Amino acid sequence: MTNEESKKHLPPLDGHVSKDSIQERRRRLTNLKSSRFVNSKEARSRRLKRIDELENESFKDVQMPTLHSDSNEKKQIKSNRQHSIQSKRSIPENSGSGLLSDQTLESPIGEIKETRFSNEEAELDKDDSKTDSFNQNDETISRDESFDDVSQKNFFQRYIHTRKMRKKAARNQLSLKGLNRTSKMSIVVSVIFNVLKRIFIYIVFIGLLLGFLLSGIGIGYFTSLVSDTTPPTKQEMAEAINQVEQQSSLYYNSGDLIADIRSDVVRSVTKLEDISPYIKQGLISIEDQAFYDHLGVNPKSTLRAILQTLISGSGTGGSTLTQQLVKQQLLTNDVTFFRKANEILLALRLEKYFTKDEILNAYLNVSPFGRNNMGDNIAGIREASEGIFGIEPSDVNLAQAAFLVGLPQDPYTYTPYNYNSSLRDDFEAGINRMKAVLFSMYRNKVITKEEYNAAIQYDISKDFLKPKDRPVERQSYLYQTIMNEAINKLMEININDDGLQVSDVLQDTDMYNQYYSEAENQLRTGGYQVYSTIDKEIYDQLQETAKEYVETLGVSYDGVYTDPSTGEEIYYVENIQTGIVVIENTSGKVLGFVAGTDYDNNQIDHAFATRRSPGSTIKPLAVYAPAIENDLIAPATIVPDTPFVETYADGTQWKPTNYGESISNQFISARESLAKSLNLPTIRIYQGLLQQNVPVYDYLKLMGFKEGFAYDKDETNNLAFSIGGVSTGPTVFEQTSAFSTFANDGYYVQGHIISKIVDSFGNIVFEQEVQPQKVFSEDTNYLMVDILRDTTEFGSGQYAKANLKVPGDWIAKSGTSENAKDLWFIASTPAITIGSWAGYDSQYYEYFVNPDDGLGNESVRSQVFWANIANALYAIRPEIFGSNEIFAQPTSVISQNIVALTGTLPGSITYNNRIANLSGPLKQDLFKQSKPAAALSYNFMFNANDEEIGRFWAAYMRSLEETTESTSTSEETSEDPNSTSSENTNEDGSISTTDPIPDTVTEETYYEEISSY
């Protein structure tokens, strides 16, 4: 019998005898034919008994080797087993017995035993190699227990013993004891790997289930987004992707056309075959590598963009060239799932109607490429190539092509030119983008490594065209001003739509320029209708009058300027300039303006763009009105007009004076101080405001001054601010609009020149709302109105009134900055406010209005010019002035009789143990009902020091003594019982603080007699 055949007759290795094997042997043995046995019940019983005995003998010889026995014992066991087999095989045949002969059973049973022992010998040999790896301390069968002892046990004991041995062997085989570190680690790693493998399989399975679920949800959501979208036809899509711009228009308030806006987006169309392969390959490499493979949408990129949007709120980089073309020409830039879904749908449709080359050609013709060397916005690859490098798009080299195709991603960041055509100081952003394009081309194997290295080292900046001035176009200040204001409105809308604050954008120059460029392009190409507030008749009249009288404001200067950097000599002419704004008070509408008188030679907007020092026109806005509002002063409050010195930390001093470097050395009322525009009393009042922490800047903000433009908050803490000492200053429009607050009962109505903007679909995207903002209470405002009336009655505005032919209840304020660089005059009726400014631009050298230029006093000429403007308007449109209207006094303002010297009620004080009674001279003035005239006190003056108060009372007491002496010697002095005249008493009843001094120089001393004008 072969070894394989013998295996079929052996019991399983776990110690159990296979049921099938026993039955097979029984079948074979019982079926043997023998002449000495009969097929009787008794014979069958004996045969079965014999079979059981033989089986027991086979189990007797089967013994599991001891795991920890030495090799000699195992060899002994093998020897005994072999001897047992041989002895059994040599049993002599007993032919006379009634049992089956051994010869008859020798073959099957002998083969079973021999095969089993043969297998056990193999197992023992195998165990010899493993014995040393088991721990010698484990429980084992005692070495004293011999095989013969075990064989003497009955079948059941041997069976149990064998089972135990096999279980112990199995446990020892699974134990890690006795194994070295490497073997242990190998087993641990194997177990961990199998566990992780199963976990990974589970995760992948769950992920697939979730993926299918989310895919179904996504498809349903996508369907819902585009369900209401009507797919455009092929013709509609063709018109859309080739549409370049829509013309916008500007209108007067009457609806008459001012002008159509010329789009400065220079664009030209070129064919794909006329474009360098470098441009096409570079564009595809950097923007859409699979352009020629997909059907309009790249699923992988789209999924990435969607995930970015879900995770971070914004997704980029998921659009193919087809999608970008759709977004530029058919949709908006909104980052929404609705827009993205329609973009995908339209991209697929676009690919259905047009070839890849047609789509690529359209993209290159409509995409923006920044600016050219004249500062024009350009679109299309031809204009980009010609406007930046001066060559055709078919002739560009590799580096130039890479620079051009990198522009559309962010054209105004990568462009080498500023809006004024000058070259930027830093080209790094554009060059880095060019290198990114080159690397994409190299990675996609459209260029070689040698070409890539050469292009990277190429100095692209040397190929940029030199800046070139734009051709001068015959436009007007009106066109320019309304355009700029409309751009600002659209820019503010875009900033707010992006969830940002205008103030934050203003602090970031790059962000501001980006928004401004986008709004400018939006206006020029969006088909908007911009309706202004300008009255054509008023505007035209203003231009005519300003041109007629502008030369009375100042003379012209000319000279040669040498550029210090180049040595170039430039001949220039410096002419006097003017800016005028006319505002309707109740609505804030700008009815007309003058931005300049010679647009061909000077395009600077002097009404809405030029910022200048406000001079004394800042005084009512920032000093007197806030002081009255906070009950610090009243019109009758006495303030010293005496020398003032402020010493700074570095030891320097500031010693301001009044106009003409004069100091009156008198104590005068706040009313007179503002009417005559005196500096020293104004500074003292402002000092009191700062000491009381009055928020002056907040009042200015309420009157429309934006932070960071006209006035800075920090500079309002300087005393010089109260008399016009500012770093930037307001425009004529801003200052005039703020002054109209007094004509609107203390409410600021935002001045504006744009009434509404309508898009190409008829939607109103902007409409000015009239929302009056309360700045001052009605009693404060009326007290200011009453003081400002005095400006033209006896103050610094007398010459305007002398030349004015327009009746009405006028309030006004004049202003002159240091060295007469700026001349201001602003005046209002209840219906209209007119503000004017004059000065020089001083583009090359600093110029100022010279009183010795033969045109008279500078302030006088400014007022006369203003009066001529008002008279000319009144001649054609008298109804706009509201001449029959007056500023009505509210019940919250009362009139009281006060002592002219002190601005208080009559009374008495004790000074140097003497009682002084003040009962006159009296005058009438206005007070708040909530803050009536104060009682007389020693410290009645505002912000005066002890020395100044002492000098006042000393002078007053001396005047009383002199009056008493004069009464006893002269009857003439007794005719007026209230008289306090003396050499220390002024003609108006005020007390000089010192001995009589000659007439002091004020702003008015420079004026000629009113009758001469």
Secondary structure, DSSP 8 states (H G I E B T S, - for coil): --HHHHHTTS--TTS---HHHHHHHHHHHHT---TT--S-HHHHHHHHHHHHHHHHHHHHH-----TT--HHHHHHHHHHHHHHHHHHHT----TTSSS--HHHHHHHHHHHHHHHHHHHHHHHHHHHHHGGGS-TTS----TTS-HHHHHTS-HHHHHHHHHHHHHHHHHHHH--TT--HHHHHHHHHHHHHHHHHHHHHHHHHHHHHHHHHHHHHHHHHHHHHHTT-----HHHHHHHHT---B--EEE-TTS-EEEE----EEE----GGGS-HHHHHHHHHHH-TTTTTSSS--HHHHHHHHHHHHHHS---S---HHHHHHHHHTS-----HHHHHHHHHHHHHHHHHS-HHHHHHHHHHHSEEEE-TTS-EEESHHHHHHHHTSS-TTS--HHHHHHHHTSTTSHHHH-SB-TTS-B-S--HHHHHHHHHHHHHHHHTTSS-HHHHHHHHT--GGGGS------------HHHHHHHHHHHHHHHHHHHHHTT--HHHHHT-HHHHHHHHHHHHHHHHHBT-EEEE---HHHHHHHHHHHHHHGGGT---EEEEEE-TTT--EEEEEE--EEEEEEEETTT-BEEEEES-S-TTT----TTTT-----GGGGHIIIIIHHHHHTTS--TT-EEEES---EE-TTS-EE---BTTTB---EEEEHHHHHHTT-HHHHHHHHHHHHHTT--HHHHHHHTT--TTTS--TGGGGSGGGGGT--SS---HHHHHHHHHHHHTTTEE---BSEEEEE-TTS-EEEE-----EE-S-HHHHHHHHHHHHHHHHTSTTHHHHHH----S--EEEEEE-GGGSEEEEEEE-SSEEEEEEEE---SSS-----TTSSS--HHHHHHHHHHHHHHHHHHH-GGGG-TT------TTEEEEEEETTTSS-SEEEEETTEEEEE--SEEEEEEETTB------TT-SSS--HHHHHHHHHHHHHHHHHHHHHHHH-SGGGG-TT---STTB-TTS-BBSSS-------GGGGS--GGG-
